[in-house]
Amino acid sequence: ESPQQMIDQYLDEILALQDSGSYIIGGYCVGSLVGYEIARRLERMGHVVEKLILFDSRAFITPLSAGILRTMETLPRFFKQILLALTYNRRFAKAVKAGKYKPELEQDGQEISDPKLRKEAIEKYMDILIAHVVPLEIIKAPILSILAEATKHHPKIEQGFTRMTKSNATVIRIPGDHDSIWENPYVEKL
């Protein structure tokens, strides 16, 4: 299943449960990119996304891409669609051809059990998704980013989340690491 198929399926399921109103969308780790894309698509469909909540995620719109995206907003919709489609198709084809389409969580036929190596494989996959698979746009919804204090984040990550939305971005740091934020006593802070 490709990331696009997964996003399509999740969006269909969300709309089947609630076809109108406002939405609160969330994502954890690599799933935050999926949540971001679902929020973007809901907004494009005319729905209101009340909030996007990202759990221990990276900010995946760089200053350069944010500038390009803001410039693209001034283009007529037709040209914007063509530019996004050409970029998406070219990068996606390149990623598939290079065999970089899914995270490599196996080594020599065995599942990677070392958490550090698994995390590196997933981060590599997220970089590939960002660069090749999901066409990004700046969303209207406010973003709440909940970051684990023990996870190493870019020092200017708050600015990164601000670039991802036309609204406000709030960053909250909670005790724990990437995995333990879902366990007691840290989960109580969530």
Salt bridges, closest charged atoms under 4 A:
ASP8 OD1 - ARG41 NH1 2.29
GLU37 OE2 - ARG40 NH2 2.64
GLU37 OE2 - ARG41 NE 2.98
ASP56 OD1 - HIS153 NE2 2.91
ASP56 OD2 - HIS178 ND1 2.50
GLU73 OE2 - LYS166 NZ 3.32
GLU111 OE2 - ARG118 NH1 3.22
GLU123 OE2 - LYS119 NZ 3.55
ASP127 OD1 - ARG58 NH2 2.72
GLU137 OE2 - ARG40 NH1 2.61
GLU137 OE2 - ARG44 NE 3.16
GLU137 OE1 - LYS80 NZ 3.38
GLU158 OE2 - ARG173 NH2 3.07
